Amino acid sequence: MLLPCNFLRRHLSRTLRQAALLPAVCFGLSVPVFANEAAQAIVDPVVDAVFIEEETGWVQPASHAAAATCSAFDAPCDSIVGECAGAGVEHDIWTRTTLTDGFFGAQPALAESGIAYQASLTQFYQGVAAGGSEQTFAYGGKVDQFVNFDGGKLGLWKGLLVTLHAETRYGETVILDAVGLAPVNANMLYPSLNNTTSITGLTINQFLSEEFMVSAGTFNQLDLFTQIYPQIGRGVDGFMNISSLIPLSVSRPLNLSMLGVAATKLHGEQVQGALGVFNTANSTTTSSFDKLFVNGAVILGYYRLFTDFGDLPGSHALLGVYSSGRYTSVDPLNWAFIPNVGLVGQQISDSWNLTYIYEKKLWVDSANSKRNVGLMTMWGISDGNPNPIRWSGNVSVQGTGLFDARPSDSLGAAYFYTGLSGDFKTLAQPLISLQDVEGVELFYNAAVTPWFHLSPDLQVIQPADRSRDTALVIGLRGKIDL
């Protein structure tokens, strides 16, 4: 894989490239969100002029380093200190990495000033072909905009990085028409099920050294988790069902966007551990400052051990979540009928969940590391009350560049299982007979051009409602890097 022109592979690059975050598996690590190589090319100019002094861990001018420099418009280099490959070459529409080729020069110019911008449009046509709640198809889409502000280049101070993610959701979705408790389109869940535009992530980050960073603001947990585990694709590149991305046992105390603070520890170019404290209220469409810690707090802890068995990278990680907030109980004994009001559930305090995450490369092409096959599995357990999901998990295999004629294509297969708590099943019994949810998902992501990817997707899901037939959900996703 071509490496960017100059250094910062041990500081901002550590999060920009390698650490690159559902709800919330990510403990509030807030680092720049760039989903693909095309977007990374926008960040490279920000990185061009700096490298990390080993003794201090602080960003230093590139003139102090024995490395070649490139302009903001140059292509990536063959090595970290090598000459620029294809510098100054204009790309035609079939070979450029973004549709507008850097918004016709505006993106590189902004990046030289310390502002890195990326935008993409993802469109979905998805439907329930059989089973489920209703057989119907729908079209919808999402516009994602990411902006990173480099404090050093903007004349503030070194190590400061401000990140912003704005999302625009439009159109329709079949999430409510397919099955409950296994949303078939993770990306169309947010910012809400209504069409809206919202800033779902806005964080201020300060690097204290090469290994430590502190952050504060509104944390977009799906972005954060995708930066830690980029193979999940954030619902726009890989799997679409949220159960294929993360175990749903984490979802009770966590929201997509949460106000909070966090400290992150890095190991090499990867995240090793983090600790965060967050507000319990959802901040996807509101600031939630008026609800700050009114209903308690969420504490997130994450730690990761890296492995290299058989010279193939992998990792084991544990994620723990505790919330002191109050939630509606799913225990039938905590519900009562109140005249003129109806059934009312008692509020109970505290909720917790614990998740184990394992990833491993099964094969990596020695000549091109972007060609690989990887295994990933996640399994979580929770309190079972107030969390209606007692345990859940998934296992997936994904491959990239498996065909010589299609080096940028990827494909994957996933299995997921969501075990409902006994209290929740009993509570629902008078109205609906519930069962555990399980399903499989297959996708193929075809790179039509470097900036346009087309992905057919197939899901087969056993619904939570026993009266519903197994759902067959098919979809087509098109993603354009603008």
Number of C-alpha atoms within 10 A of each C-alpha: 13 13 16 28 29 28 25 27 21 23 27 28 23 21 25 22 23 17 26 26 31 25 26 27 29 28 32 37 35 36 31 30 26 28 25 17 16 19 23 21 24 25 29 30 31 27 26 23 26 25 25 21 17 10 7 10 18 19 23 16 12 19 12 11 17 9 19 18 21 21 17 26 21 21 22 24 21 15 15 18 17 16 16 21 15 12 15 13 10 13 12 10 14 13 13 16 23 26 20 15 21 23 14 10 12 12 22 26 18 17 24 23 17 22 23 26 22 25 20 20 17 22 20 24 18 25 23 25 16 17 20 26 20 17 16 16 17 15 17 18 22 24 18 19 18 22 19 24 22 25 18 17 18 14 10 10 12 17 20 20 22 21 23 23 23 18 20 20 23 18 16 18 24 24 22 15 19 28 27 16 20 25 20 33 21 21 21 28 16 22 23 16 15 14 17 15 19 18 22 26 26 22 25 19 24 21 21 14 17 24 19 18 22 20 24 22 22 30 36 30 26 26 33 28 27 24 30 21 21 20 21 24 20 24 21 25 25 24 32 27 24 23 29 30 31 28 28 29 29 28 19 19 28 25 22 24 34 29 27 23 23 23 22 22 20 20 16 15 20 21 24 20 22 23 20 22 21 26 28 27 26 19 24 25 15 13 18 18 12 9 15 17 18 12 16 17 21 25 21 24 21 23 15 19 14 16 14 11 10 9 10 13 16 18 16 16 17 18 22 20 22 20 24 18 20 18 20 16 23 25 20 16 11 14 16 12 10 9 7 6 7 9 11 13 17 16 14 16 15 18 21 23 24 19 23 17 20 18 22 20 21 16 17 18 12 9 8 11 12 16 21 18 20 20 19 21 22 22 22 24 21 26 17 23 23 25 27 23 29 22 25 25 25 24 21 22 20 23 23 21 19 17 12 9 8 13 14 19 21 23 22 20 19 23 20 27 23 25 20 22 22 17 21 21 21 16 19 13 12 8 8 14 14 19 17 19 22 22 22 20 23 21 24 23 24 20 17 14 17 20 24 20 21 20 22 18 22 20 22 20 24 23 25 24 19 14 12 15 15 21 23 20 25 21 22 18 23 20 22 18 23 21
